[in-house]
Amino acid sequence: MQKDIHPEYQNVEMKCSCGNVIATRSTLCKDIHLDICSACHPFYTGQQKSMSDRGGRIDRFKKRFGGLSVKGGE
């Protein structure tokens, strides 16, 4: 590496609003505050609801529009 052209790369702490602290390295060189992290995000914690969990909406859509088809060539 050439001298004096690269930014400083130091240890920083990322602090989430849930209280989780993650130690990492960054060129920002100051602590980072996160709104959401992998410890509290619904996708990673398994609390996220998928569309298959809300089957009532999908079934209702299929009842209303399931028999309709697109006419081509007109």
Biopython code that builds the backbone (N, CA, C, O; Angstrom):
import numpy as np
from Bio.PDB.StructureBuilder import StructureBuilder

atoms = [
    (1, "MET", "N", (0.829, -1.185, 0.000)),
    (1, "MET", "CA", (0.000, 0.000, 0.000)),
    (1, "MET", "C", (0.873, 1.247, 0.000)),
    (1, "MET", "O", (1.920, 1.297, 0.644)),
    (2, "GLN", "N", (0.421, 2.232, -0.725)),
    (2, "GLN", "CA", (1.146, 3.496, -0.741)),
    (2, "GLN", "C", (0.844, 4.274, 0.537)),
    (2, "GLN", "O", (-0.248, 4.172, 1.096)),
    (3, "LYS", "N", (1.808, 5.037, 0.982)),
    (3, "LYS", "CA", (1.642, 5.804, 2.206)),
    (3, "LYS", "C", (0.858, 7.079, 1.938)),
    (3, "LYS", "O", (0.945, 7.666, 0.860)),
    (4, "ASP", "N", (0.096, 7.492, 2.935)),
    (4, "ASP", "CA", (-0.603, 8.782, 2.977)),
    (4, "ASP", "C", (-1.715, 8.954, 1.947)),
    (4, "ASP", "O", (-2.118, 10.090, 1.695)),
    (5, "ILE", "N", (-2.235, 7.876, 1.334)),
    (5, "ILE", "CA", (-3.357, 8.055, 0.415)),
    (5, "ILE", "C", (-4.603, 7.310, 0.878)),
    (5, "ILE", "O", (-5.685, 7.513, 0.327)),
    (6, "HIS", "N", (-4.464, 6.453, 1.883)),
    (6, "HIS", "CA", (-5.582, 5.643, 2.344)),
    (6, "HIS", "C", (-6.191, 6.262, 3.600)),
    (6, "HIS", "O", (-5.472, 6.805, 4.439)),
    (7, "PRO", "N", (-7.511, 6.179, 3.730)),
    (7, "PRO", "CA", (-8.143, 6.722, 4.943)),
    (7, "PRO", "C", (-7.842, 5.840, 6.151)),
    (7, "PRO", "O", (-7.475, 4.674, 6.009)),
    (8, "GLU", "N", (-8.002, 6.410, 7.328)),
    (8, "GLU", "CA", (-7.809, 5.662, 8.571)),
    (8, "GLU", "C", (-8.877, 4.571, 8.661)),
    (8, "GLU", "O", (-10.025, 4.789, 8.272)),
    (9, "TYR", "N", (-8.508, 3.427, 9.162)),
    (9, "TYR", "CA", (-9.409, 2.284, 9.302)),
    (9, "TYR", "C", (-9.324, 1.835, 10.750)),
    (9, "TYR", "O", (-8.391, 1.129, 11.133)),
    (10, "GLN", "N", (-10.296, 2.241, 11.555)),
    (10, "GLN", "CA", (-10.213, 2.029, 12.993)),
    (10, "GLN", "C", (-11.378, 1.182, 13.501)),
    (10, "GLN", "O", (-12.376, 0.982, 12.809)),
    (11, "ASN", "N", (-11.219, 0.687, 14.740)),
    (11, "ASN", "CA", (-12.290, -0.047, 15.402)),
    (11, "ASN", "C", (-13.385, 0.925, 15.827)),
    (11, "ASN", "O", (-13.102, 1.980, 16.395)),
    (12, "VAL", "N", (-14.641, 0.563, 15.548)),
    (12, "VAL", "CA", (-15.788, 1.374, 15.963)),
    (12, "VAL", "C", (-16.846, 0.443, 16.548)),
    (12, "VAL", "O", (-16.821, -0.767, 16.326)),
    (13, "GLU", "N", (-17.767, 1.027, 17.292)),
    (13, "GLU", "CA", (-18.894, 0.273, 17.835)),
    (13, "GLU", "C", (-20.170, 0.758, 17.170)),
    (13, "GLU", "O", (-20.402, 1.961, 17.048)),
    (14, "MET", "N", (-20.997, -0.192, 16.738)),
    (14, "MET", "CA", (-22.309, 0.129, 16.193)),
    (14, "MET", "C", (-23.314, -0.193, 17.291)),
    (14, "MET", "O", (-23.412, -1.337, 17.733)),
    (15, "LYS", "N", (-24.064, 0.827, 17.732)),
    (15, "LYS", "CA", (-25.029, 0.658, 18.816)),
    (15, "LYS", "C", (-26.432, 0.777, 18.251)),
    (15, "LYS", "O", (-26.778, 1.767, 17.607)),
    (16, "CYS", "N", (-27.237, -0.251, 18.504)),
    (16, "CYS", "CA", (-28.614, -0.276, 18.036)),
    (16, "CYS", "C", (-29.528, 0.320, 19.097)),
    (16, "CYS", "O", (-29.168, 0.382, 20.273)),
    (17, "SER", "N", (-30.711, 0.756, 18.680)),
    (17, "SER", "CA", (-31.666, 1.312, 19.631)),
    (17, "SER", "C", (-32.207, 0.238, 20.578)),
    (17, "SER", "O", (-32.742, 0.571, 21.636)),
    (18, "CYS", "N", (-32.078, -1.049, 20.218)),
    (18, "CYS", "CA", (-32.524, -2.126, 21.097)),
    (18, "CYS", "C", (-31.496, -2.434, 22.183)),
    (18, "CYS", "O", (-31.784, -3.202, 23.101)),
    (19, "GLY", "N", (-30.306, -1.850, 22.095)),
    (19, "GLY", "CA", (-29.269, -2.068, 23.093)),
    (19, "GLY", "C", (-28.147, -2.978, 22.622)),
    (19, "GLY", "O", (-27.154, -3.138, 23.331)),
    (20, "ASN", "N", (-28.275, -3.566, 21.468)),
    (20, "ASN", "CA", (-27.253, -4.447, 20.918)),
    (20, "ASN", "C", (-26.039, -3.625, 20.487)),
    (20, "ASN", "O", (-26.189, -2.565, 19.879)),
    (21, "VAL", "N", (-24.842, -4.111, 20.800)),
    (21, "VAL", "CA", (-23.596, -3.432, 20.427)),
    (21, "VAL", "C", (-22.785, -4.375, 19.563)),
    (21, "VAL", "O", (-22.547, -5.524, 19.936)),
    (22, "ILE", "N", (-22.357, -3.884, 18.399)),
    (22, "ILE", "CA", (-21.576, -4.678, 17.453)),
    (22, "ILE", "C", (-20.238, -3.995, 17.254)),
    (22, "ILE", "O", (-20.188, -2.809, 16.929)),
    (23, "ALA", "N", (-19.154, -4.731, 17.447)),
    (23, "ALA", "CA", (-17.815, -4.190, 17.236)),
    (23, "ALA", "C", (-17.395, -4.506, 15.807)),
    (23, "ALA", "O", (-17.477, -5.653, 15.368)),
    (24, "THR", "N", (-16.944, -3.484, 15.083)),
    (24, "THR", "CA", (-16.501, -3.661, 13.709)),
    (24, "THR", "C", (-15.430, -2.632, 13.411)),
    (24, "THR", "O", (-14.974, -1.930, 14.313)),
    (25, "ARG", "N", (-15.028, -2.538, 12.162)),
    (25, "ARG", "CA", (-14.030, -1.549, 11.745)),
    (25, "ARG", "C", (-14.617, -0.700, 10.634)),
    (25, "ARG", "O", (-15.416, -1.180, 9.830)),
    (26, "SER", "N", (-14.215, 0.576, 10.591)),
    (26, "SER", "CA", (-14.773, 1.489, 9.611)),
    (26, "SER", "C", (-13.807, 2.628, 9.353)),
    (26, "SER", "O", (-12.946, 2.938, 10.176)),
    (27, "THR", "N", (-13.970, 3.249, 8.180)),
    (27, "THR", "CA", (-13.194, 4.448, 7.871)),
    (27, "THR", "C", (-13.890, 5.696, 8.399)),
    (27, "THR", "O", (-13.334, 6.791, 8.314)),
    (28, "LEU", "N", (-15.095, 5.552, 8.941)),
    (28, "LEU", "CA", (-15.812, 6.678, 9.523)),
    (28, "LEU", "C", (-15.138, 7.163, 10.802)),
    (28, "LEU", "O", (-15.203, 8.349, 11.128)),
    (29, "CYS", "N", (-14.493, 6.254, 11.525)),
    (29, "CYS", "CA", (-13.680, 6.537, 12.709)),
    (29, "CYS", "C", (-14.460, 7.149, 13.858)),
    (29, "CYS", "O", (-13.888, 7.883, 14.664)),
    (30, "LYS", "N", (-15.749, 6.865, 13.953)),
    (30, "LYS", "CA", (-16.531, 7.248, 15.129)),
    (30, "LYS", "C", (-17.642, 6.229, 15.297)),
    (30, "LYS", "O", (-17.977, 5.499, 14.364)),
    (31, "ASP", "N", (-18.211, 6.185, 16.491)),
    (31, "ASP", "CA", (-19.263, 5.214, 16.770)),
    (31, "ASP", "C", (-20.503, 5.508, 15.927)),
    (31, "ASP", "O", (-20.799, 6.660, 15.610)),
    (32, "ILE", "N", (-21.220, 4.439, 15.571)),
    (32, "ILE", "CA", (-22.382, 4.532, 14.685)),
    (32, "ILE", "C", (-23.622, 4.138, 15.473)),
    (32, "ILE", "O", (-23.595, 3.153, 16.211)),
    (33, "HIS", "N", (-24.710, 4.891, 15.328)),
    (33, "HIS", "CA", (-25.985, 4.558, 15.963)),
    (33, "HIS", "C", (-26.925, 3.989, 14.908)),
    (33, "HIS", "O", (-27.161, 4.618, 13.876)),
    (34, "LEU", "N", (-27.467, 2.783, 15.169)),
    (34, "LEU", "CA", (-28.383, 2.112, 14.248)),
    (34, "LEU", "C", (-29.807, 2.180, 14.774)),
    (34, "LEU", "O", (-30.022, 2.133, 15.985)),
    (35, "ASP", "N", (-30.778, 2.288, 13.882)),
    (35, "ASP", "CA", (-32.178, 2.230, 14.277)),
    (35, "ASP", "C", (-32.637, 0.791, 14.453)),
    (35, "ASP", "O", (-33.465, 0.500, 15.316)),
    (36, "ILE", "N", (-32.098, -0.113, 13.632)),
    (36, "ILE", "CA", (-32.519, -1.515, 13.681)),
    (36, "ILE", "C", (-31.327, -2.385, 13.280)),
    (36, "ILE", "O", (-30.537, -2.011, 12.413)),
    (37, "CYS", "N", (-31.210, -3.536, 13.914)),
    (37, "CYS", "CA", (-30.087, -4.440, 13.621)),
    (37, "CYS", "C", (-30.620, -5.856, 13.428)),
    (37, "CYS", "O", (-31.830, -6.079, 13.466)),
    (38, "SER", "N", (-29.730, -6.794, 13.224)),
    (38, "SER", "CA", (-30.147, -8.176, 12.990)),
    (38, "SER", "C", (-30.728, -8.823, 14.239)),
    (38, "SER", "O", (-31.424, -9.833, 14.137)),
    (39, "ALA", "N", (-30.458, -8.267, 15.412)),
    (39, "ALA", "CA", (-31.003, -8.844, 16.648)),
    (39, "ALA", "C", (-32.455, -8.442, 16.878)),
    (39, "ALA", "O", (-33.177, -9.133, 17.597)),
    (40, "CYS", "N", (-32.899, -7.325, 16.273)),
    (40, "CYS", "CA", (-34.269, -6.873, 16.518)),
    (40, "CYS", "C", (-35.102, -6.744, 15.238)),
    (40, "CYS", "O", (-36.282, -6.402, 15.318)),
    (41, "HIS", "N", (-34.529, -7.004, 14.073)),
    (41, "HIS", "CA", (-35.279, -6.904, 12.826)),
    (41, "HIS", "C", (-36.229, -8.098, 12.704)),
    (41, "HIS", "O", (-35.809, -9.233, 12.928)),
    (42, "PRO", "N", (-37.500, -7.869, 12.353)),
    (42, "PRO", "CA", (-38.476, -8.970, 12.286)),
    (42, "PRO", "C", (-38.102, -10.073, 11.304)),
    (42, "PRO", "O", (-38.450, -11.232, 11.533)),
    (43, "PHE", "N", (-37.409, -9.753, 10.228)),
    (43, "PHE", "CA", (-37.030, -10.784, 9.255)),
    (43, "PHE", "C", (-36.055, -11.781, 9.873)),
    (43, "PHE", "O", (-36.193, -12.987, 9.669)),
    (44, "TYR", "N", (-35.079, -11.293, 10.621)),
    (44, "TYR", "CA", (-34.058, -12.172, 11.190)),
    (44, "TYR", "C", (-34.510, -12.849, 12.476)),
    (44, "TYR", "O", (-33.990, -13.909, 12.825)),
    (45, "THR", "N", (-35.467, -12.260, 13.188)),
    (45, "THR", "CA", (-35.930, -12.857, 14.441)),
    (45, "THR", "C", (-37.051, -13.857, 14.223)),
    (45, "THR", "O", (-37.426, -14.566, 15.157)),
    (46, "GLY", "N", (-37.598, -13.935, 13.010)),
    (46, "GLY", "CA", (-38.657, -14.890, 12.711)),
    (46, "GLY", "C", (-40.043, -14.386, 13.053)),
    (46, "GLY", "O", (-40.990, -15.172, 13.058)),
    (47, "GLN", "N", (-40.193, -13.112, 13.337)),
    (47, "GLN", "CA", (-41.486, -12.548, 13.687)),
    (47, "GLN", "C", (-42.199, -11.929, 12.494)),
    (47, "GLN", "O", (-43.325, -11.449, 12.627)),
    (48, "GLN", "N", (-41.560, -11.934, 11.335)),
    (48, "GLN", "CA", (-42.161, -11.336, 10.144)),
    (48, "GLN", "C", (-43.274, -12.231, 9.622)),
    (48, "GLN", "O", (-43.121, -13.451, 9.569)),
    (49, "LYS", "N", (-44.387, -11.630, 9.239)),
    (49, "LYS", "CA", (-45.489, -12.381, 8.661)),
    (49, "LYS", "C", (-45.342, -12.388, 7.148)),
    (49, "LYS", "O", (-45.105, -11.349, 6.532)),
    (50, "SER", "N", (-45.484, -13.555, 6.561)),
    (50, "SER", "CA", (-45.389, -13.655, 5.117)),
    (50, "SER", "C", (-46.785, -13.620, 4.515)),
    (50, "SER", "O", (-47.777, -13.694, 5.242)),
    (51, "MET", "N", (-46.870, -13.509, 3.218)),
    (51, "MET", "CA", (-48.166, -13.464, 2.547)),
    (51, "MET", "C", (-48.928, -14.781, 2.696)),
    (51, "MET", "O", (-50.158, -14.790, 2.644)),
    (52, "SER", "N", (-48.219, -15.879, 2.878)),
    (52, "SER", "CA", (-48.908, -17.152, 3.045)),
    (52, "SER", "C", (-49.649, -17.210, 4.388)),
    (52, "SER", "O", (-50.615, -17.959, 4.535)),
    (53, "ASP", "N", (-49.190, -16.415, 5.368)),
    (53, "ASP", "CA", (-49.881, -16.360, 6.651)),
    (53, "ASP", "C", (-51.208, -15.616, 6.537)),
    (53, "ASP", "O", (-52.122, -15.846, 7.329)),
    (54, "ARG", "N", (-51.313, -14.736, 5.564)),
    (54, "ARG", "CA", (-52.530, -13.964, 5.381)),
    (54, "ARG", "C", (-53.287, -14.495, 4.169)),
    (54, "ARG", "O", (-53.601, -13.740, 3.249)),
    (55, "GLY", "N", (-53.572, -15.756, 4.167)),
    (55, "GLY", "CA", (-54.219, -16.421, 3.044)),
    (55, "GLY", "C", (-55.608, -15.908, 2.747)),
    (55, "GLY", "O", (-56.073, -16.059, 1.618)),
    (56, "GLY", "N", (-56.288, -15.313, 3.697)),
    (56, "GLY", "CA", (-57.633, -14.816, 3.475)),
    (56, "GLY", "C", (-57.692, -13.768, 2.377)),
    (56, "GLY", "O", (-58.625, -13.765, 1.574)),
    (57, "ARG", "N", (-56.715, -12.885, 2.332)),
    (57, "ARG", "CA", (-56.683, -11.848, 1.307)),
    (57, "ARG", "C", (-56.437, -12.457, -0.066)),
    (57, "ARG", "O", (-57.038, -12.031, -1.052)),
    (58, "ILE", "N", (-55.572, -13.434, -0.133)),
    (58, "ILE", "CA", (-55.250, -14.065, -1.418)),
    (58, "ILE", "C", (-56.438, -14.870, -1.924)),
    (58, "ILE", "O", (-56.766, -14.818, -3.110)),
    (59, "ASP", "N", (-57.089, -15.618, -1.026)),
    (59, "ASP", "CA", (-58.265, -16.392, -1.426)),
    (59, "ASP", "C", (-59.387, -15.480, -1.910)),
    (59, "ASP", "O", (-60.077, -15.793, -2.881)),
    (60, "ARG", "N", (-59.564, -14.359, -1.235)),
    (60, "ARG", "CA", (-60.606, -13.419, -1.633)),
    (60, "ARG", "C", (-60.303, -12.836, -3.015)),
    (60, "ARG", "O", (-61.216, -12.635, -3.816)),
    (61, "PHE", "N", (-59.029, -12.565, -3.297)),
    (61, "PHE", "CA", (-58.636, -12.063, -4.618)),
    (61, "PHE", "C", (-58.898, -13.113, -5.699)),
    (61, "PHE", "O", (-59.414, -12.795, -6.770)),
    (62, "LYS", "N", (-58.539, -14.366, -5.409)),
    (62, "LYS", "CA", (-58.748, -15.433, -6.388)),
    (62, "LYS", "C", (-60.226, -15.665, -6.658)),
    (62, "LYS", "O", (-60.601, -15.980, -7.787)),
    (63, "LYS", "N", (-61.072, -15.517, -5.646)),
    (63, "LYS", "CA", (-62.509, -15.665, -5.856)),
    (63, "LYS", "C", (-63.042, -14.573, -6.773)),
    (63, "LYS", "O", (-63.883, -14.828, -7.635)),
    (64, "ARG", "N", (-62.552, -13.373, -6.582)),
    (64, "ARG", "CA", (-63.061, -12.252, -7.375)),
    (64, "ARG", "C", (-62.522, -12.247, -8.799)),
    (64, "ARG", "O", (-63.264, -11.977, -9.744)),
    (65, "PHE", "N", (-61.240, -12.544, -8.959)),
    (65, "PHE", "CA", (-60.609, -12.378, -10.257)),
    (65, "PHE", "C", (-60.030, -13.660, -10.835)),
    (65, "PHE", "O", (-59.396, -13.611, -11.889)),
    (66, "GLY", "N", (-60.221, -14.793, -10.195)),
    (66, "GLY", "CA", (-59.636, -16.054, -10.657)),
    (66, "GLY", "C", (-60.176, -16.542, -11.979)),
    (66, "GLY", "O", (-59.435, -17.146, -12.755)),
    (67, "GLY", "N", (-61.436, -16.302, -12.263)),
    (67, "GLY", "CA", (-62.053, -16.786, -13.492)),
    (67, "GLY", "C", (-61.862, -15.845, -14.683)),
    (67, "GLY", "O", (-62.163, -16.218, -15.817)),
    (68, "LEU", "N", (-61.375, -14.655, -14.443)),
    (68, "LEU", "CA", (-61.180, -13.707, -15.544)),
    (68, "LEU", "C", (-59.926, -14.038, -16.322)),
    (68, "LEU", "O", (-58.922, -14.463, -15.751)),
    (69, "SER", "N", (-59.988, -13.842, -17.621)),
    (69, "SER", "CA", (-58.804, -14.059, -18.444)),
    (69, "SER", "C", (-58.635, -12.861, -19.367)),
    (69, "SER", "O", (-59.586, -12.127, -19.634)),
    (70, "VAL", "N", (-57.428, -12.677, -19.843)),
    (70, "VAL", "CA", (-57.130, -11.566, -20.757)),
    (70, "VAL", "C", (-57.376, -12.032, -22.170)),
    (70, "VAL", "O", (-56.836, -13.057, -22.586)),
    (71, "LYS", "N", (-58.179, -11.302, -22.917)),
    (71, "LYS", "CA", (-58.454, -11.629, -24.326)),
    (71, "LYS", "C", (-57.317, -11.038, -25.163)),
    (71, "LYS", "O", (-57.007, -9.852, -25.047)),
    (72, "GLY", "N", (-56.717, -11.844, -25.980)),
    (72, "GLY", "CA", (-55.619, -11.376, -26.815)),
    (72, "GLY", "C", (-56.050, -11.158, -28.264)),
    (72, "GLY", "O", (-56.952, -11.838, -28.754)),
    (73, "GLY", "N", (-55.409, -10.213, -28.947)),
    (73, "GLY", "CA", (-55.634, -10.000, -30.368)),
    (73, "GLY", "C", (-56.822, -9.129, -30.707)),
    (73, "GLY", "O", (-57.149, -9.025, -31.889)),
    (74, "GLU", "N", (-57.477, -8.510, -29.787)),
    (74, "GLU", "CA", (-58.635, -7.674, -30.102)),
    (74, "GLU", "C", (-58.304, -6.227, -29.975)),
    (74, "GLU", "O", (-59.162, -5.375, -30.204)),
]
sb = StructureBuilder()
sb.init_structure("model")
sb.init_model(0)
sb.init_chain("A")
sb.init_seg("    ")
for serial, (resi, resn, name, xyz) in enumerate(atoms, 1):
    if name == "N":
        sb.init_residue(resn, " ", resi, " ")
    sb.init_atom(name, np.array(xyz, "f"), 0.0, 1.0, " ", f" {name:<3s}", serial, name[0])
structure = sb.get_structure()
